[in-house]
Amino acid sequence: MLEIICRSSEESMVLGERLANLLQPGDVITLEGDLGAGKTTFTKGIAKGLGVKRTVNSPTFTIIKEYKGTMPLYHMDVYRLEDEEDLGFDDFFHSEGITVIEWASQIKSQLPEERLEIYIKHGSEEKSRQFQFAPKGEHYEQLCEELLK
C-alpha cells in the first residue's frame, strides 16, 4: 500500500493531476473516505490532468457525469445506491475512458477485479489529507510505482 500526505486541497488536486498523466483508457479508480475527505477535489485534479475544461462537481444526485478531455472521464457517486442495483457500470469499466467512483464500496460486487482503490482520510493538520493507494492488479501496482517517481 502506498501512502501520500497532501497538506492542502491544492496539493490533493496536483496529486490527482499527476495520477491522470499515468492513466490509460479503461482504468478504474475507486475513492473511499468520510464526507468532506476530498474525493471530489481529488477527482477535479484528475479531470484537470485529462484536460477537462468544464467545472467538475459531485454527481451525488445524477450518479454519473461524463466529461470530455484527452480521454473521457466518467465520474460516479454511488453513495445512494445499493449493491443489487445494476445500472450498466460494466460498460464504463471497459470503455475508452477513465472511471472514478466515489463511495465504490456501495457497488463492490460490480467492480472489476483490477482497479486502483484510494482511501482518503483527514490528516492530523487542519487541511491535510492522507491518501492510501491499494492497487489491485499488476497494471495498478506499476502505476503506483510511477506515481512515486
Secondary structure, DSSP 8 states (H G I E B T S, - for coil): -EEEEESSHHHHHHHHHHHHTT--TT-EEEEE--TTSSHHHHHHHHHHHTT--S-----TTTSEEEE-SSS-EEEEE-TT--TT---SHHHHHTSSSEEEEETGGGGGGGS-SSEEEEEEEE-SSTT-EEEEEEEESHHHHHHHHHHH-
